[in-house]
Amino acid sequence: MPRPESAEPAQTAEELQARLGREKVLLERAQRRNYCYDGIAMGMTPALVVLPTSTTDVVEVVRFANRVGLPLVARGAASGLSGGAVPIQESIVVSFTRMTGLQIDPQARLATAQPGVVTLQISEQARPYGLWYPPDPASFRTSTIGGNLAENAGGPMCFKKGVTGDYVVELEFVDFAGQVHRLRREAFDLVGLLVGSEGTLGLITEAKLRLEPIPRYTRTLMAIFSEVGQAAEAVSESIAAGAVPSKLEFMDSGCINAVEDYLKLGLPRQAGAILLVDTDGDDPLIVQEELAWVAEACQKHGATVRMARDDAESEALWKARRSISPAIGAIKPKRMNEDIAVPRSSLPEVVRAIESLGRQYGLRVVQFGHIGDGNLHPNVLYDPKVESEEKVWELLHEIARVALRHGGVLSGEHGIGLMKRDFMSEAVDPETLGALWAVKAAFDPQNRLNPGKVLPETNSRPH
């Protein structure tokens, strides 16, 4: 990439290393090579990698990048599943894993977290005060708050408790020019604009997050179905009955058997699908009543219902749900993870259509997800040595089209990133794409913040 007119040729990576400290700037290719991937995609080896420990360091890196004319790609734990943190051209990767400052204010019920804080750590540090942080992506033991903010991550709690963006009170971010801004939830809600923007509008360096009191009671059930569509039908029936489960998760037969091979938990291998459901609250009678409504709705659609006997059994069931990704990863060498969200009324038709598409393409497809929120994760499992990657992409495109035909969207929580960028032209009309490009240009006029992600190159882009 050519240098801008304001470039300072004398400024070198070694000078940046001297300025920030040798341990914060990685120059060796063998080191840099470790920063070219995320949870599902591989990109280019970055030109250099910076590991800041403060907002001041981030400002320094952004200003350096402007001087040398290199793009910036923000990176957290690299557990993302859309290629969002993968450099696709010569770039500087800003890895936030060393920005791990975390403070709990129990009186205000707030956590102040730097982007490298692991999601689970917030609840762990808040628990002594009777508080917790509800957004809990399945990767909560490894994913970081910065990545959660970039993708507006959801999780099993999303139906009742909401997603990451619902808990953000205030953000600090560094803009394209190296200026620091603090945003609150005010008119025009720029916080809401930054959350979910996948590092394309600014580099988030701190967030104030709302905490909630820990519910006093939780109950769990597993509903076992013979067919995936029945499970989807029971979801709408449960909610129509008045239940507001804190967790309502779906696993199809492929996931059930993969997890059983992986953990040997005694899951029903013969099932076509299962629902895992939690209800919670401070009144045990209401908690139990809600669970009974769910059980009745599931039985109406042919399910066998099993109530968790105790906390240990409940924990085992949720361990099964959180282990799906590593379990299905053992089936085939590679996988592509879709992340569609559709109206609940369309769920039965959508899960059946996806199952049918897998058979039609002759590829292994498994489905799971936060079905209470209409968020499904169809995964295409394949061996690139014997199965066509072009065919895999065709199938992914068809799955995306299923979601769009049923009034859904391309991503519920994993983001658009690189993997679904080219589908955006079908999901969003040209006028809206033009408006999105205008927002991008306002925040990042030189297109240096995570370029090539989210928005497709179309005529809608301003020149």
C-alpha positions in Angstrom: 0.0 0.0 0.0 1.5 3.4 -0.9 2.4 5.8 1.9 0.2 8.8 2.4 1.8 12.2 1.7 2.3 12.8 5.5 4.3 9.6 5.9 7.6 9.8 7.8 10.0 7.3 6.0 12.4 7.4 8.9 9.8 6.0 11.2 10.4 2.2 11.3 9.0 -0.8 13.2 12.2 -0.9 15.2 11.5 2.7 16.4 8.0 1.7 17.4 9.5 -1.2 19.3 11.9 1.1 21.1 9.0 3.4 21.9 6.6 0.9 23.3 9.1 -1.8 24.5 10.5 -4.8 22.7 8.0 -7.2 24.3 5.1 -5.3 22.8 6.1 -5.3 19.2 6.6 -8.6 17.4 8.9 -8.5 14.4 10.0 -12.1 13.9 8.1 -13.8 11.1 7.7 -17.0 13.2 5.9 -14.9 15.9 3.8 -12.9 13.5 2.6 -16.1 11.8 0.6 -16.9 14.9 -1.6 -13.9 14.3 -3.0 -14.7 10.8 -6.0 -16.8 11.8 -9.2 -16.9 13.9 -11.4 -19.8 14.9 -12.3 -20.7 11.4 -10.2 -18.8 8.8 -6.6 -18.3 7.8 -5.3 -15.0 6.3 -2.0 -13.3 5.6 0.9 -13.1 8.0 0.7 -9.5 9.4 3.5 -7.0 8.7 3.9 -6.7 12.5 2.0 -7.4 15.7 1.5 -5.1 18.6 0.4 -6.1 22.0 -0.6 -2.9 23.8 -1.2 -2.8 27.6 -2.9 0.6 27.7 -5.0 3.1 25.7 -1.9 5.2 25.3 -0.1 2.3 23.5 -3.1 1.9 21.2 -2.9 5.6 20.3 0.8 5.3 19.5 0.1 2.3 17.2 -2.7 4.0 15.3 -0.6 7.1 14.7 2.3 4.9 13.6 0.0 3.0 11.2 -1.1 6.3 9.7 2.5 7.4 9.2 3.5 4.2 7.4 0.3 3.7 5.5 -0.7 0.3 6.9 -4.2 -1.0 7.9 -5.0 -2.1 11.5 -6.7 -5.3 12.4 -7.9 -5.7 16.0 -7.7 -9.2 17.5 -8.8 -10.7 20.8 -8.7 -14.4 21.7 -9.0 -15.4 18.0 -12.1 -17.5 18.8 -14.2 -15.7 16.2 -16.0 -17.7 13.6 -16.4 -15.3 10.7 -12.9 -14.3 9.7 -13.4 -10.9 11.3 -9.9 -10.7 12.9 -8.0 -12.2 10.0 -5.6 -9.9 8.1 -6.2 -10.2 4.3 -3.6 -7.7 3.2 -0.3 -6.3 4.6 -1.5 -5.0 8.0 -0.6 -4.4 11.6 -2.5 -6.7 14.0 -3.3 -5.1 17.3 -3.7 -8.0 19.8 -5.5 -6.9 23.0 -4.8 -10.0 25.1 -2.5 -8.0 27.5 -5.1 -5.3 28.2 -6.8 -7.2 31.0 -7.7 -4.5 33.5 -11.0 -5.3 35.3 -12.7 -3.4 38.2 -16.1 -4.2 39.8 -18.2 -1.5 41.3 -20.8 -3.4 43.3 -22.7 -0.3 44.4 -23.2 1.0 40.8 -23.5 -2.7 39.6 -20.9 -2.0 36.9 -17.8 -3.7 35.6 -15.1 -1.6 33.9 -13.2 -3.9 31.6 -10.4 -3.6 29.1 -10.8 -5.6 25.8 -8.5 -8.5 26.8 -10.6 -9.5 29.8 -11.9 -13.1 29.4 -15.7 -13.1 29.5 -16.1 -15.5 32.4 -13.7 -13.5 34.6 -16.3 -10.7 35.0 -18.9 -13.0 36.6 -16.2 -14.7 38.7 -15.1 -11.3 40.1 -18.6 -10.0 40.5 -19.9 -13.2 42.3 -18.7 -12.3 45.8 -21.0 -9.3 45.6 -24.0 -11.4 44.5 -23.7 -10.1 40.9 -23.0 -11.5 37.5 -22.6 -10.6 33.8 -25.3 -12.4 31.9 -24.0 -12.4 28.3 -22.3 -15.7 28.0 -21.2 -16.9 24.6 -20.4 -20.6 24.5 -16.7 -19.7 24.4 -17.0 -17.7 27.6 -14.0 -19.4 29.1 -11.7 -18.2 26.3 -13.4 -15.3 24.4 -12.6 -11.8 25.4 -14.8 -8.8 26.0 -13.2 -6.9 23.1 -14.3 -9.7 20.7 -17.7 -9.9 22.3 -18.2 -6.2 21.7 -16.9 -6.3 18.1 -19.4 -9.1 17.2 -22.2 -8.1 19.7 -22.0 -11.7 20.9 -25.0 -13.5 22.3 -25.1 -16.9 24.0 -27.5 -19.2 25.8 -28.8 -16.4 27.9 -29.7 -14.1 25.0 -33.5 -14.9 24.8 -34.3 -13.6 28.4 -31.2 -11.6 29.3 -30.1 -10.0 26.0 -26.8 -9.8 24.1 -23.6 -8.0 24.8 -24.8 -4.6 23.5 -27.7 -4.6 26.0 -25.2 -4.4 28.9 -22.9 -1.7 27.6 -23.2 1.6 29.5 -20.1 3.4 28.2 -17.2 2.8 25.8 -13.8 4.2 25.3 -12.3 3.9 21.8 -9.5 5.2 19.6 -10.4 6.5 16.2 -8.7 6.3 12.9 -6.5 9.4 13.7 -5.4 8.2 17.1 -7.9 10.3 19.1 -9.5 8.9 22.3 -13.2 9.2 22.7 -15.6 8.2 25.5 -19.2 7.4 24.5 -22.3 7.0 26.6 -25.8 5.8 25.6 -27.1 9.2 24.4 -28.8 10.7 21.4 -27.7 9.0 18.1 -26.3 6.2 20.4 -22.8 5.9 19.0 -22.1 3.1 21.6 -24.7 1.0 19.7 -23.0 1.8 16.5 -19.6 0.7 17.7 -20.8 -2.5 19.3 -21.1 -5.1 16.5 -19.0 -3.0 14.0 -16.3 -5.7 14.0 -13.3 -3.3 14.4 -14.2 -1.4 11.2 -15.0 1.9 12.9 -12.6 2.2 15.8 -10.5 0.3 18.4 -12.4 -0.3 21.6 -10.1 0.1 24.6 -12.5 0.0 27.6 -16.1 -0.7 28.4 -18.4 -0.1 31.4 -20.8 -3.1 31.6 -24.0 -3.5 33.6 -24.1 -6.3 36.1 -27.2 -8.0 37.5 -28.1 -9.8 40.8 -27.6 -13.5 40.6 -31.0 -15.3 40.4 -31.7 -17.3 43.6 -33.2 -20.4 41.8 -32.6 -22.2 38.6 -34.2 -25.3 37.2 -33.1 -27.4 34.1 -34.8 -29.8 31.7 -33.9 -31.8 28.6 -36.6 -32.5 26.1 -35.9 -35.4 23.6 -37.5 -35.3 20.2 -37.5 -37.7 17.3 -37.2 -35.0 14.6 -35.6 -31.5 14.4 -38.8 -29.7 13.3 -40.7 -30.9 16.4 -38.1 -29.3 18.6 -38.5 -26.0 16.8 -42.3 -26.2 17.0 -42.1 -26.7 20.8 -40.0 -23.5 21.1 -42.8 -21.3 19.8 -45.4 -23.3 21.8 -43.4 -22.8 25.1 -43.1 -19.0 24.6 -46.7 -18.6 23.6 -47.6 -20.4 26.8 -46.0 -17.6 28.8 -42.6 -19.1 29.6 -39.5 -16.9 29.4 -36.7 -19.4 29.8 -33.3 -18.0 30.8 -31.7 -20.6 28.4 -33.4 -22.4 25.5 -30.8 -24.3 23.4 -31.1 -26.7 20.5 -28.9 -29.7 19.4 -29.6 -32.0 16.5 -28.7 -35.6 16.2 -25.3 -35.0 14.7 -24.3 -32.7 17.7 -25.8 -35.1 20.2 -23.7 -38.0 19.0 -20.6 -36.0 18.5 -20.8 -34.7 22.1 -21.5 -38.2 23.4 -18.5 -39.5 21.6 -16.4 -36.7 23.1 -17.7 -36.7 26.7 -19.7 -39.8 27.4 -22.4 -38.0 29.4 -25.3 -40.4 28.6 -27.0 -38.2 26.0 -29.8 -40.0 24.0 -28.0 -41.1 20.9 -31.3 -42.1 19.2 -32.8 -38.6 19.4 -33.4 -36.5 16.3 -32.9 -33.4 18.5 -32.9 -32.2 22.1 -33.8 -28.9 23.7 -31.9 -27.8 26.9 -33.9 -25.4 29.0 -33.3 -23.3 32.1 -35.8 -21.2 34.0 -34.6 -18.9 36.7 -35.7 -16.2 39.2 -36.1 -15.4 42.8 -39.4 -17.2 43.4 -39.1 -21.0 43.3 -42.8 -21.5 42.5 -42.6 -19.2 39.4 -39.4 -20.9 38.3 -40.9 -24.3 38.5 -44.2 -23.2 36.9 -42.3 -21.8 33.9 -40.4 -25.1 33.5 -43.7 -27.0 33.7 -45.1 -24.8 30.8 -42.1 -25.7 28.7 -42.3 -29.4 29.6 -46.0 -29.4 28.6 -45.3 -27.7 25.3 -42.5 -30.1 24.5 -44.6 -33.2 25.3 -47.4 -31.8 23.1 -44.9 -32.0 20.2 -43.8 -35.5 20.9 -41.0 -35.1 23.4 -39.9 -37.1 26.3 -39.0 -34.7 29.1 -36.3 -35.3 31.7 -35.9 -32.9 34.6 -32.4 -32.4 36.0 -32.3 -34.0 39.4 -29.7 -31.6 40.9 -27.1 -29.0 40.1 -24.6 -31.6 39.1 -26.9 -33.1 36.4 -27.8 -29.6 35.2 -24.1 -28.7 34.9 -23.4 -31.9 32.9 -26.2 -31.0 30.4 -24.9 -27.5 29.9 -21.3 -28.8 29.6 -22.7 -30.9 26.7 -24.0 -27.8 25.0 -20.8 -25.8 25.5 -18.7 -28.7 24.2 -20.4 -28.9 20.8 -17.7 -26.9 18.9 -14.7 -29.1 20.0 -16.9 -32.3 19.6 -17.9 -31.6 16.0 -14.4 -30.5 15.2 -13.3 -34.0 15.7 -15.6 -35.4 13.0 -14.0 -33.9 10.0 -10.8 -31.9 9.4 -12.6 -28.6 8.6 -15.9 -27.0 9.3 -17.7 -23.8 8.2 -20.0 -22.3 10.9 -23.1 -20.4 9.8 -24.9 -18.0 12.1 -28.3 -17.2 10.8 -31.2 -15.8 12.9 -34.8 -16.1 11.8 -38.2 -15.4 13.3 -39.3 -18.1 15.7 -42.4 -18.8 13.7 -40.2 -19.9 10.8 -37.9 -22.2 12.8 -39.5 -25.5 12.0 -39.4 -24.9 8.2 -35.9 -23.5 8.4 -34.3 -26.3 10.4 -35.9 -28.9 8.1 -34.8 -27.0 5.0 -31.2 -26.9 6.2 -31.3 -30.6 7.0 -32.6 -31.3 3.5 -29.9 -29.1 1.9 -27.2 -31.1 3.6 -28.6 -34.3 2.0 -29.0 -32.6 -1.3 -25.3 -31.5 -1.4 -24.0 -34.7 0.0 -22.3 -32.9 2.8 -22.4 -33.4 6.6 -24.4 -30.6 8.2 -25.1 -30.4 12.0 -27.3 -27.8 13.7 -27.4 -26.2 17.1 -27.9 -22.8 18.5 -29.8 -20.3 20.7 -33.1 -21.3 19.3 -35.2 -19.3 21.7 -33.8 -16.2 20.0 -34.2 -17.8 16.5 -30.4 -18.0 16.3 -29.1 -21.1 14.6 -25.6 -22.4 13.9 -25.6 -24.8 11.0 -22.1 -26.3 10.6 -20.9 -27.8 7.4 -18.2 -30.5 8.2 -15.9 -31.6 5.4 -12.5 -33.0 4.4 -10.9 -30.7 1.8 -8.9 -33.6 0.4 -12.0 -35.4 -0.7 -14.8 -32.9 -0.7 -15.0 -29.7 -2.8 -14.6 -26.4 -0.9 -16.5 -24.7 -3.7 -19.4 -27.0 -3.0 -19.2 -26.1 0.7 -19.4 -22.4 -0.2 -22.4 -23.1 -2.4 -24.2 -24.8 0.4 -23.3 -22.0 2.9 -24.8 -19.5 0.4 -28.0 -21.6 0.1 -28.3 -21.7 3.9 -28.0 -17.9 4.0 -30.7 -17.6 1.4 -33.0 -19.9 3.5 -32.6 -17.4 6.3 -33.3 -14.4 4.1 -36.3 -15.9 2.4 -37.8 -16.5 5.9 -37.3 -12.9 7.0 -34.1 -13.6 8.8 -30.6 -12.1 8.9 -27.1 -13.4 8.0 -25.7 -13.2 11.6 -27.1 -13.4 15.0 -23.8 -13.0 16.9 -20.7 -14.2 15.0 -20.6 -11.2 12.7 -20.3 -10.9 9.0 -16.5 -10.6 8.8 -14.9 -12.1 5.8 -17.0 -15.3 5.5 -20.4 -13.7 4.8 -19.3 -10.3 3.4 -20.2 -11.3 -0.2 -23.7 -12.3 0.9 -24.5 -8.8 2.1 -25.5 -7.6 -1.4 -28.4 -10.1 -1.2 -29.3 -9.3 2.4 -29.2 -5.5 2.2 -30.6 -3.2 -0.5 -28.1 -0.9 -2.4 -29.4 2.3 -0.7 -28.8 0.8 2.7 -25.3 -0.5 1.7 -24.6 3.0 0.5 -25.6 4.4 3.9 -23.4 1.9 5.7 -20.4 2.8 3.5 -21.1 6.4 4.4 -20.9 5.6 8.1 -17.7 3.7 7.5 -16.2 6.6 5.6 -17.2 9.1 8.4 -15.4 7.0 11.0 -12.6 5.7 8.8 -12.1 8.0 5.8 -9.0 6.2 4.5 -10.5 2.6 5.0 -7.6 1.5 7.3 -9.6 -0.1 10.1 -10.1 -3.8 9.3 -10.6 -3.2 5.6 -12.3 -5.9 3.5 -14.6 -7.0 6.2 -18.4 -6.7 6.6 -19.2 -4.5 3.6 -18.9 -5.9 0.0 -17.1 -3.9 -2.6 -20.1 -2.5 -4.6 -21.1 0.6 -6.5 -22.7 1.7 -3.3 -19.3 2.5 -1.9 -18.6 6.3 -1.9 -15.5 7.3 -3.9 
